[in-house]
Amino acid sequence: LSKENGFRPNVQVYTCLVQACVLNRKLERALSLHDTMVADVGSAIDDKFYAVLAKGCLQLHQPLRAIEVVRVAYQLPGHGLAPSARRGG
């Protein structure tokens, strides 16, 4: 996004993109947005982002993926997502 259009999306934009992916049943794309966001130096992931992503996993009948999201959100081992510099709220 930032290279193509010259702007850096914030956490709210990423959260909306994840929600759009879930609504379109593109869970792998939603999960890859997490890793993209972590790689974006200016992005600190918040609780709302993780809540939307975990709920999306459950809505799409992927409870094991939801567990991975919760594990990365709480910075616990045993997940396949990129570790994040997390902020609250």
N, CA, C and O atoms as CSV, one atom per row, in Angstrom:
chain,resi,resn,atom,element,x,y,z
A,1,LEU,N,N,0.806,-1.207,0.000
A,1,LEU,CA,C,0.000,0.000,0.000
A,1,LEU,C,C,0.842,1.260,0.000
A,1,LEU,O,O,0.613,2.160,-0.808
A,2,SER,N,N,1.814,1.335,0.899
A,2,SER,CA,C,2.578,2.566,1.033
A,2,SER,C,C,3.461,2.831,-0.185
A,2,SER,O,O,3.630,3.985,-0.577
A,3,LYS,N,N,4.019,1.799,-0.780
A,3,LYS,CA,C,4.873,1.999,-1.950
A,3,LYS,C,C,4.067,2.464,-3.155
A,3,LYS,O,O,4.522,3.312,-3.922
A,4,GLU,N,N,2.887,1.915,-3.318
A,4,GLU,CA,C,2.071,2.229,-4.493
A,4,GLU,C,C,1.465,3.621,-4.429
A,4,GLU,O,O,1.372,4.303,-5.449
A,5,ASN,N,N,1.051,4.052,-3.240
A,5,ASN,CA,C,0.297,5.299,-3.122
A,5,ASN,C,C,0.993,6.383,-2.313
A,5,ASN,O,O,0.465,7.489,-2.196
A,6,GLY,N,N,2.148,6.100,-1.760
A,6,GLY,CA,C,2.890,7.103,-1.034
A,6,GLY,C,C,2.360,7.435,0.348
A,6,GLY,O,O,2.611,8.532,0.847
A,7,PHE,N,N,1.636,6.526,0.982
A,7,PHE,CA,C,1.177,6.757,2.350
A,7,PHE,C,C,1.365,5.500,3.181
A,7,PHE,O,O,1.500,4.397,2.650
A,8,ARG,N,N,1.373,5.686,4.497
A,8,ARG,CA,C,1.519,4.557,5.410
A,8,ARG,C,C,0.191,4.355,6.144
A,8,ARG,O,O,-0.224,5.232,6.902
A,9,PRO,N,N,-0.483,3.224,5.939
A,9,PRO,CA,C,-1.746,2.971,6.640
A,9,PRO,C,C,-1.515,2.818,8.142
A,9,PRO,O,O,-0.493,2.284,8.574
A,10,ASN,N,N,-2.469,3.290,8.923
A,10,ASN,CA,C,-2.366,3.140,10.378
A,10,ASN,C,C,-3.132,1.892,10.815
A,10,ASN,O,O,-3.680,1.164,9.988
A,11,VAL,N,N,-3.159,1.659,12.121
A,11,VAL,CA,C,-3.775,0.442,12.655
A,11,VAL,C,C,-5.269,0.376,12.323
A,11,VAL,O,O,-5.803,-0.710,12.096
A,12,GLN,N,N,-5.939,1.516,12.292
A,12,GLN,CA,C,-7.371,1.505,11.969
A,12,GLN,C,C,-7.615,1.055,10.535
A,12,GLN,O,O,-8.569,0.326,10.263
A,13,VAL,N,N,-6.762,1.484,9.628
A,13,VAL,CA,C,-6.896,1.077,8.221
A,13,VAL,C,C,-6.654,-0.424,8.087
A,13,VAL,O,O,-7.405,-1.119,7.402
A,14,TYR,N,N,-5.613,-0.920,8.737
A,14,TYR,CA,C,-5.340,-2.358,8.696
A,14,TYR,C,C,-6.492,-3.159,9.302
A,14,TYR,O,O,-6.849,-4.217,8.784
A,15,THR,N,N,-7.070,-2.665,10.389
A,15,THR,CA,C,-8.199,-3.357,11.014
A,15,THR,C,C,-9.373,-3.439,10.049
A,15,THR,O,O,-10.012,-4.485,9.939
A,16,CYS,N,N,-9.662,-2.348,9.352
A,16,CYS,CA,C,-10.747,-2.354,8.361
A,16,CYS,C,C,-10.451,-3.306,7.206
A,16,CYS,O,O,-11.348,-3.988,6.710
A,17,LEU,N,N,-9.195,-3.351,6.782
A,17,LEU,CA,C,-8.823,-4.280,5.707
A,17,LEU,C,C,-8.995,-5.732,6.142
A,17,LEU,O,O,-9.461,-6.566,5.366
A,18,VAL,N,N,-8.618,-6.032,7.385
A,18,VAL,CA,C,-8.801,-7.391,7.907
A,18,VAL,C,C,-10.288,-7.733,7.942
A,18,VAL,O,O,-10.684,-8.831,7.549
A,19,GLN,N,N,-11.108,-6.802,8.410
A,19,GLN,CA,C,-12.554,-7.042,8.456
A,19,GLN,C,C,-13.108,-7.293,7.054
A,19,GLN,O,O,-13.943,-8.177,6.865
A,20,ALA,N,N,-12.648,-6.522,6.079
A,20,ALA,CA,C,-13.091,-6.722,4.695
A,20,ALA,C,C,-12.679,-8.102,4.185
A,20,ALA,O,O,-13.452,-8.767,3.496
A,21,CYS,N,N,-11.473,-8.527,4.520
A,21,CYS,CA,C,-11.024,-9.864,4.114
A,21,CYS,C,C,-11.901,-10.948,4.729
A,21,CYS,O,O,-12.264,-11.913,4.057
A,22,VAL,N,N,-12.238,-10.791,5.996
A,22,VAL,CA,C,-13.093,-11.774,6.674
A,22,VAL,C,C,-14.469,-11.817,6.012
A,22,VAL,O,O,-15.002,-12.896,5.750
A,23,LEU,N,N,-15.037,-10.652,5.743
A,23,LEU,CA,C,-16.363,-10.603,5.117
A,23,LEU,C,C,-16.361,-11.250,3.733
A,23,LEU,O,O,-17.385,-11.754,3.273
A,24,ASN,N,N,-15.205,-11.232,3.078
A,24,ASN,CA,C,-15.077,-11.856,1.761
A,24,ASN,C,C,-14.480,-13.255,1.826
A,24,ASN,O,O,-14.094,-13.828,0.807
A,25,ARG,N,N,-14.412,-13.797,3.043
A,25,ARG,CA,C,-13.957,-15.162,3.284
A,25,ARG,C,C,-12.527,-15.395,2.788
A,25,ARG,O,O,-12.219,-16.455,2.244
A,26,LYS,N,N,-11.671,-14.411,2.976
A,26,LYS,CA,C,-10.259,-14.477,2.572
A,26,LYS,C,C,-9.386,-14.451,3.828
A,26,LYS,O,O,-8.642,-13.496,4.053
A,27,LEU,N,N,-9.479,-15.492,4.633
A,27,LEU,CA,C,-8.784,-15.528,5.913
A,27,LEU,C,C,-7.270,-15.489,5.737
A,27,LEU,O,O,-6.585,-14.800,6.494
A,28,GLU,N,N,-6.737,-16.207,4.765
A,28,GLU,CA,C,-5.285,-16.199,4.570
A,28,GLU,C,C,-4.794,-14.798,4.245
A,28,GLU,O,O,-3.717,-14.399,4.686
A,29,ARG,N,N,-5.568,-14.056,3.484
A,29,ARG,CA,C,-5.205,-12.664,3.175
A,29,ARG,C,C,-5.242,-11.817,4.445
A,29,ARG,O,O,-4.362,-10.983,4.660
A,30,ALA,N,N,-6.245,-12.023,5.276
A,30,ALA,CA,C,-6.342,-11.282,6.540
A,30,ALA,C,C,-5.137,-11.575,7.423
A,30,ALA,O,O,-4.570,-10.664,8.026
A,31,LEU,N,N,-4.748,-12.835,7.500
A,31,LEU,CA,C,-3.585,-13.208,8.312
A,31,LEU,C,C,-2.291,-12.647,7.725
A,31,LEU,O,O,-1.388,-12.264,8.470
A,32,SER,N,N,-2.197,-12.596,6.416
A,32,SER,CA,C,-0.987,-12.030,5.808
A,32,SER,C,C,-0.915,-10.521,6.043
A,32,SER,O,O,0.177,-9.955,6.086
A,33,LEU,N,N,-2.069,-9.865,6.197
A,33,LEU,CA,C,-2.062,-8.439,6.535
A,33,LEU,C,C,-1.427,-8.208,7.902
A,33,LEU,O,O,-0.780,-7.184,8.124
A,34,HIS,N,N,-1.610,-9.151,8.810
A,34,HIS,CA,C,-0.950,-9.038,10.117
A,34,HIS,C,C,0.563,-8.961,9.922
A,34,HIS,O,O,1.223,-8.079,10.471
A,35,ASP,N,N,1.103,-9.886,9.142
A,35,ASP,CA,C,2.546,-9.913,8.928
A,35,ASP,C,C,3.016,-8.669,8.185
A,35,ASP,O,O,4.095,-8.147,8.468
A,36,THR,N,N,2.214,-8.191,7.238
A,36,THR,CA,C,2.537,-6.951,6.530
A,36,THR,C,C,2.579,-5.781,7.494
A,36,THR,O,O,3.472,-4.936,7.427
A,37,MET,N,N,1.612,-5.740,8.382
A,37,MET,CA,C,1.543,-4.654,9.353
A,37,MET,C,C,2.734,-4.686,10.303
A,37,MET,O,O,3.283,-3.636,10.638
A,38,VAL,N,N,3.140,-5.868,10.737
A,38,VAL,CA,C,4.302,-5.996,11.619
A,38,VAL,C,C,5.553,-5.490,10.902
A,38,VAL,O,O,6.395,-4.829,11.511
A,39,ALA,N,N,5.674,-5.798,9.615
A,39,ALA,CA,C,6.835,-5.366,8.847
A,39,ALA,C,C,6.846,-3.856,8.632
A,39,ALA,O,O,7.906,-3.267,8.418
A,40,ASP,N,N,5.683,-3.232,8.686
A,40,ASP,CA,C,5.577,-1.780,8.532
A,40,ASP,C,C,6.030,-1.138,9.842
A,40,ASP,O,O,5.316,-1.195,10.843
A,41,VAL,N,N,7.172,-0.549,9.838
A,41,VAL,CA,C,7.826,-0.074,11.057
A,41,VAL,C,C,6.937,0.830,11.900
A,41,VAL,O,O,7.013,0.774,13.128
A,42,GLY,N,N,6.107,1.654,11.294
A,42,GLY,CA,C,5.305,2.600,12.062
A,42,GLY,C,C,4.009,2.050,12.617
A,42,GLY,O,O,3.216,2.803,13.183
A,43,SER,N,N,3.776,0.772,12.470
A,43,SER,CA,C,2.489,0.204,12.881
A,43,SER,C,C,2.607,-0.573,14.186
A,43,SER,O,O,3.342,-1.558,14.264
A,44,ALA,N,N,1.889,-0.132,15.200
A,44,ALA,CA,C,1.809,-0.868,16.462
A,44,ALA,C,C,0.414,-1.474,16.546
A,44,ALA,O,O,-0.582,-0.751,16.521
A,45,ILE,N,N,0.342,-2.769,16.644
A,45,ILE,CA,C,-0.939,-3.472,16.605
A,45,ILE,C,C,-1.633,-3.353,17.953
A,45,ILE,O,O,-1.003,-3.520,18.998
A,46,ASP,N,N,-2.930,-3.065,17.931
A,46,ASP,CA,C,-3.682,-2.884,19.177
A,46,ASP,C,C,-4.671,-4.026,19.420
A,46,ASP,O,O,-4.806,-4.937,18.604
A,47,ASP,N,N,-5.349,-3.951,20.550
A,47,ASP,CA,C,-6.302,-5.001,20.953
A,47,ASP,C,C,-7.431,-5.173,19.945
A,47,ASP,O,O,-7.837,-6.298,19.653
A,48,LYS,N,N,-7.939,-4.070,19.414
A,48,LYS,CA,C,-9.055,-4.134,18.463
A,48,LYS,C,C,-8.666,-4.939,17.228
A,48,LYS,O,O,-9.452,-5.751,16.740
A,49,PHE,N,N,-7.460,-4.716,16.723
A,49,PHE,CA,C,-7.001,-5.458,15.548
A,49,PHE,C,C,-7.020,-6.957,15.809
A,49,PHE,O,O,-7.544,-7.738,15.014
A,50,TYR,N,N,-6.435,-7.342,16.941
A,50,TYR,CA,C,-6.393,-8.771,17.269
A,50,TYR,C,C,-7.795,-9.341,17.519
A,50,TYR,O,O,-8.065,-10.493,17.179
A,51,ALA,N,N,-8.675,-8.548,18.104
A,51,ALA,CA,C,-10.049,-9.015,18.336
A,51,ALA,C,C,-10.758,-9.275,17.004
A,51,ALA,O,O,-11.431,-10.293,16.841
A,52,VAL,N,N,-10.604,-8.358,16.063
A,52,VAL,CA,C,-11.234,-8.528,14.744
A,52,VAL,C,C,-10.663,-9.751,14.028
A,52,VAL,O,O,-11.403,-10.524,13.420
A,53,LEU,N,N,-9.349,-9.917,14.107
A,53,LEU,CA,C,-8.717,-11.054,13.425
A,53,LEU,C,C,-9.108,-12.387,14.066
A,53,LEU,O,O,-9.415,-13.344,13.355
A,54,ALA,N,N,-9.100,-12.460,15.385
A,54,ALA,CA,C,-9.476,-13.706,16.068
A,54,ALA,C,C,-10.949,-14.040,15.829
A,54,ALA,O,O,-11.297,-15.191,15.562
A,55,LYS,N,N,-11.808,-13.028,15.925
A,55,LYS,CA,C,-13.241,-13.259,15.682
A,55,LYS,C,C,-13.471,-13.712,14.242
A,55,LYS,O,O,-14.319,-14.565,13.983
A,56,GLY,N,N,-12.718,-13.140,13.314
A,56,GLY,CA,C,-12.832,-13.551,11.912
A,56,GLY,C,C,-12.466,-15.010,11.723
A,56,GLY,O,O,-13.121,-15.732,10.971
A,57,CYS,N,N,-11.421,-15.439,12.406
A,57,CYS,CA,C,-11.030,-16.858,12.333
A,57,CYS,C,C,-12.167,-17.750,12.823
A,57,CYS,O,O,-12.477,-18.772,12.211
A,58,LEU,N,N,-12.779,-17.353,13.926
A,58,LEU,CA,C,-13.886,-18.147,14.473
A,58,LEU,C,C,-15.091,-18.125,13.548
A,58,LEU,O,O,-15.740,-19.153,13.356
A,59,GLN,N,N,-15.398,-16.968,12.973
A,59,GLN,CA,C,-16.537,-16.873,12.056
A,59,GLN,C,C,-16.351,-17.749,10.823
A,59,GLN,O,O,-17.318,-18.249,10.247
A,60,LEU,N,N,-15.097,-17.926,10.428
A,60,LEU,CA,C,-14.810,-18.746,9.252
A,60,LEU,C,C,-14.459,-20.178,9.627
A,60,LEU,O,O,-13.868,-20.915,8.837
A,61,HIS,N,N,-14.832,-20.563,10.851
A,61,HIS,CA,C,-14.693,-21.943,11.333
A,61,HIS,C,C,-13.235,-22.416,11.332
A,61,HIS,O,O,-12.930,-23.536,10.923
A,62,GLN,N,N,-12.345,-21.534,11.802
A,62,GLN,CA,C,-10.926,-21.856,11.888
A,62,GLN,C,C,-10.428,-21.612,13.321
A,62,GLN,O,O,-9.633,-20.701,13.553
A,63,PRO,N,N,-10.896,-22.425,14.282
A,63,PRO,CA,C,-10.525,-22.170,15.684
A,63,PRO,C,C,-9.028,-22.310,15.955
A,63,PRO,O,O,-8.502,-21.618,16.827
A,64,LEU,N,N,-8.337,-23.178,15.238
A,64,LEU,CA,C,-6.899,-23.312,15.457
A,64,LEU,C,C,-6.151,-22.056,15.017
A,64,LEU,O,O,-5.158,-21.673,15.637
A,65,ARG,N,N,-6.620,-21.424,13.960
A,65,ARG,CA,C,-6.021,-20.152,13.535
A,65,ARG,C,C,-6.326,-19.062,14.563
A,65,ARG,O,O,-5.484,-18.202,14.822
A,66,ALA,N,N,-7.525,-19.095,15.149
A,66,ALA,CA,C,-7.869,-18.127,16.194
A,66,ALA,C,C,-6.934,-18.279,17.388
A,66,ALA,O,O,-6.530,-17.287,17.993
A,67,ILE,N,N,-6.594,-19.508,17.725
A,67,ILE,CA,C,-5.656,-19.756,18.827
A,67,ILE,C,C,-4.292,-19.139,18.498
A,67,ILE,O,O,-3.654,-18.538,19.363
A,68,GLU,N,N,-3.851,-19.287,17.254
A,68,GLU,CA,C,-2.582,-18.675,16.848
A,68,GLU,C,C,-2.624,-17.160,17.016
A,68,GLU,O,O,-1.663,-16.555,17.490
A,69,VAL,N,N,-3.733,-16.558,16.627
A,69,VAL,CA,C,-3.884,-15.105,16.740
A,69,VAL,C,C,-3.825,-14.677,18.206
A,69,VAL,O,O,-3.161,-13.696,18.543
A,70,VAL,N,N,-4.512,-15.405,19.068
A,70,VAL,CA,C,-4.491,-15.081,20.496
A,70,VAL,C,C,-3.082,-15.250,21.057
A,70,VAL,O,O,-2.632,-14.447,21.874
A,71,ARG,N,N,-2.395,-16.290,20.617
A,71,ARG,CA,C,-1.030,-16.524,21.112
A,71,ARG,C,C,-0.092,-15.389,20.702
A,71,ARG,O,O,0.715,-14.935,21.514
A,72,VAL,N,N,-0.186,-14.928,19.461
A,72,VAL,CA,C,0.678,-13.822,19.041
A,72,VAL,C,C,0.257,-12.525,19.732
A,72,VAL,O,O,1.105,-11.691,20.050
A,73,ALA,N,N,-1.038,-12.350,19.965
A,73,ALA,CA,C,-1.518,-11.137,20.634
A,73,ALA,C,C,-0.955,-11.023,22.045
A,73,ALA,O,O,-0.631,-9.929,22.506
A,74,TYR,N,N,-0.841,-12.155,22.723
A,74,TYR,CA,C,-0.308,-12.167,24.089
A,74,TYR,C,C,1.187,-12.492,24.129
A,74,TYR,O,O,1.752,-12.746,25.193
A,75,GLN,N,N,1.808,-12.479,22.960
A,75,GLN,CA,C,3.242,-12.732,22.813
A,75,GLN,C,C,3.663,-14.058,23.447
A,75,GLN,O,O,4.675,-14.143,24.141
A,76,LEU,N,N,2.856,-15.089,23.187
A,76,LEU,CA,C,3.147,-16.447,23.652
A,76,LEU,C,C,3.769,-17.245,22.524
A,76,LEU,O,O,3.510,-16.951,21.357
A,77,PRO,N,N,4.576,-18.238,22.831
A,77,PRO,CA,C,5.159,-19.068,21.768
A,77,PRO,C,C,4.113,-19.997,21.159
A,77,PRO,O,O,3.036,-20.198,21.721
A,78,GLY,N,N,4.446,-20.550,20.016
A,78,GLY,CA,C,3.589,-21.565,19.410
A,78,GLY,C,C,2.615,-21.028,18.377
A,78,GLY,O,O,1.499,-21.533,18.256
A,79,HIS,N,N,3.019,-20.023,17.641
A,79,HIS,CA,C,2.167,-19.496,16.571
A,79,HIS,C,C,3.010,-19.331,15.318
A,79,HIS,O,O,4.239,-19.311,15.392
A,80,GLY,N,N,2.368,-19.216,14.184
A,80,GLY,CA,C,3.093,-19.094,12.923
A,80,GLY,C,C,3.073,-17.690,12.343
A,80,GLY,O,O,3.430,-17.496,11.181
A,81,LEU,N,N,2.661,-16.712,13.133
A,81,LEU,CA,C,2.584,-15.331,12.654
A,81,LEU,C,C,3.830,-14.567,13.076
A,81,LEU,O,O,4.561,-14.992,13.971
A,82,ALA,N,N,4.061,-13.442,12.426
A,82,ALA,CA,C,5.205,-12.603,12.784
A,82,ALA,C,C,4.975,-11.998,14.159
A,82,ALA,O,O,3.879,-11.509,14.434
A,83,PRO,N,N,5.986,-12.017,15.035
A,83,PRO,CA,C,5.834,-11.401,16.348
A,83,PRO,C,C,5.697,-9.886,16.217
A,83,PRO,O,O,6.316,-9.277,15.345
A,84,SER,N,N,4.893,-9.283,17.076
A,84,SER,CA,C,4.603,-7.867,16.936
A,84,SER,C,C,5.059,-7.050,18.128
A,84,SER,O,O,5.260,-7.566,19.228
A,85,ALA,N,N,5.216,-5.750,17.876
A,85,ALA,CA,C,5.417,-4.770,18.957
A,85,ALA,C,C,4.025,-4.253,19.265
A,85,ALA,O,O,3.532,-3.351,18.587
A,86,ARG,N,N,3.405,-4.800,20.252
A,86,ARG,CA,C,1.994,-4.598,20.525
A,86,ARG,C,C,1.767,-3.436,21.469
A,86,ARG,O,O,2.553,-3.195,22.386
A,87,ARG,N,N,0.674,-2.718,21.229
A,87,ARG,CA,C,0.272,-1.677,22.167
A,87,ARG,C,C,-1.156,-1.955,22.593
A,87,ARG,O,O,-1.910,-2.578,21.846
A,88,GLY,N,N,-1.532,-1.520,23.746
A,88,GLY,CA,C,-2.895,-1.765,24.253
A,88,GLY,C,C,-3.926,-0.885,23.618
A,88,GLY,O,O,-3.611,0.020,22.845
A,89,GLY,N,N,-5.227,-1.173,23.969
A,89,GLY,CA,C,-6.358,-0.333,23.617
A,89,GLY,C,C,-6.641,-0.244,22.209
A,89,GLY,O,O,-7.580,0.445,21.811
